[in-house]
């Protein structure tokens, strides 16, 4: 939060941000923190997700749903996907000659 505060104060000093009312400023703060809360919630959901007894197709659909809005992209998202899938499938993926570069593979 201190970083956010410092960034806002700096932007206000150089007039990048201008608010006509305190209400506008407070609304902007609420919007910023709601977005962070949603992303944090989605990230936590993604980290708790495990394939379990589901088929890989069912798991992929659940993972995609959980990943939306988490802020995870690219390699970080793929690593999270691999960590939460069943160890047998993960081991087989490691052994294949051509490593998949996205979840659908």
C-alpha positions in Angstrom: 0.0 0.0 0.0 2.9 2.4 0.7 4.1 2.0 -2.9 0.6 2.9 -4.2 0.4 5.9 -1.9 3.8 7.2 -3.1 2.8 6.7 -6.7 -0.4 8.6 -6.3 1.3 11.5 -4.4 3.9 11.7 -7.1 1.3 11.8 -9.8 -0.6 14.5 -8.0 2.5 16.6 -7.5 3.3 16.6 -11.3 -0.3 17.0 -12.2 -0.7 13.7 -14.0 -3.8 13.1 -11.8 -6.3 15.8 -11.0 -9.4 15.4 -9.0 -12.1 18.0 -8.8 -13.6 16.6 -5.7 -12.6 14.4 -2.8 -15.4 12.1 -3.9 -13.7 11.5 -7.2 -10.5 10.7 -5.4 -12.2 8.3 -3.0 -14.1 6.6 -5.9 -10.7 6.0 -7.7 -9.2 4.5 -4.5 -12.2 2.1 -4.1 -12.0 1.1 -7.7 -8.2 0.4 -7.4 -8.6 -1.7 -4.3 -11.6 -3.7 -5.5 -9.6 -4.7 -8.6 -6.7 -5.9 -6.4 -9.1 -7.8 -4.2 -10.7 -9.6 -7.1 -7.3 -10.5 -8.6 -6.0 -11.8 -5.2 -9.1 -13.9 -4.8 -8.7 -15.4 -8.3 -5.0 -16.0 -7.7 -5.7 -17.8 -4.4 -8.4 -19.9 -6.1 -6.0 -20.8 -8.9 -3.3 -21.9 -6.4 -5.8 -24.1 -4.4 -7.0 -25.9 -7.6 -6.0 -29.5 -8.0 -7.0 -31.9 -10.8 -7.9 -34.7 -8.4 -10.2 -37.4 -9.9 -11.3 -35.2 -12.8 -10.4 -36.0 -16.4 -7.8 -33.7 -17.9 -10.5 -32.1 -20.1 -12.6 -31.3 -17.0 -9.6 -30.0 -15.2 -8.6 -27.7 -18.1 -12.0 -26.1 -18.2 -11.9 -25.5 -14.4 -8.4 -24.2 -14.6 -9.3 -21.7 -17.4 -12.2 -20.5 -15.4 -10.1 -20.0 -12.3 -7.2 -18.4 -14.3 -9.5 -15.7 -15.8 -8.9 -12.5 -13.8 -6.0 -13.9 -11.8 -3.4 -11.8 -13.6 -1.4 -15.0 -14.4 -0.1 -15.2 -18.0 2.5 -17.0 -20.0 5.0 -19.2 -18.3 3.7 -18.4 -14.8 0.3 -19.7 -15.8 1.7 -22.8 -17.4 3.8 -23.6 -14.3 0.7 -23.2 -12.1 -1.2 -25.5 -14.4 1.5 -28.2 -14.3 1.8 -28.0 -10.5 -1.8 -28.6 -9.9 -2.3 -31.5 -12.4 -2.0 -35.2 -11.3 1.6 -36.3 -10.9 1.3 -39.1 -13.4 0.3 -36.8 -16.2 2.9 -34.3 -15.2 5.6 -37.0 -15.3 4.5 -38.0 -18.7 4.7 -34.4 -19.9 8.2 -34.1 -18.7 9.2 -37.3 -20.6 7.8 -36.2 -24.0 10.2 -35.1 -26.6 8.3 -31.9 -27.7 7.2 -30.0 -24.6 3.8 -28.3 -24.8 4.0 -24.5 -24.9 0.4 -23.8 -24.0 -2.4 -25.5 -22.0 -4.4 -26.9 -24.9 -1.4 -29.0 -26.0 
